[in-house]
Amino acid sequence: MSMFCKHVHFTPPSPAVEQRIDQLMARLSLEDKLDLIGGATEGTHAKPQAGIPPIRFADGPLGVHWWCKSSTAYPALIGLAASFDHALAYRAGAAIGRDCRARGVHVILAPGVNIYRSPWCGRNFEYLGEDPCLAAQMVTLWIRGCQDQGVAATVKHFAVNFQEYERHAISSDVDERTLREIYLPAFEAAVRDGGAGALMTAYNLVNGEHCSQHAHLILDILKGEWGFDGVVVSDWGANHSTVESVGHRRGEQRARLGDADGHVDERGKIVAGAQGRACPRGDD
């Protein structure tokens, strides 16, 4: 699925666009390409030799609070969901999209659609409720409203994110039917019906595997079944292995690069992987 957007300056995917991208990429070295997708704290690095400007991200969903000294605070998404108002969901997304444009922001890290699994979740207020059907309908309109302003929405946190305590270590263990019927419908709607430009993986693990490197969630479901061809971004500090997140598929050897003292060189790993070189086996 490609990004949906009605903005006058939006150019939908096409063979001509892909050809232009290939021309730009030809101007970059391998290291430049990896630096580009690796990103910076609040966006991406510019690559002037290819005419690529920095892409600005801003956190959400209750307002744009990066790249500004003050910001409009919007009602929490739990309140929006409780309104059952589809038109209001579109207007809310559009308003935040306009705020992004005013601050030069290209990508908003919102909306959040995790289904409430526990009343103790510290971020329940910024998610779209406990009903998968309602959340799916509301997120579709929010994303369309935002992206019609020329700003990419980032649906998050994929998937089954439900608590802040030990959020980098906790595993949300769930069977396939429950995953599909309760925790994934809003994400699927965001991708297929909302046309989200980006998706953020969660801090937590699902069934013992970090979401940022979860083959079943990302490869089988998101890209395979739903056909998502947008940007997949990890949450900040949630990427535990560049090799497993970027370069691995099931059945391949999992490897790590390290020096004689056992220090892992993440940049070296991904450069080696991109060049097709063998990665020396280290501690996994």
Summary of the structure (lengths in Angstrom):
residues: 284
radius of gyration: 19.1
end to end distance: 34.6
largest distance: 60.0
contacts: 918
relative contact order: 0.11
helix: 39%
strand: 13%
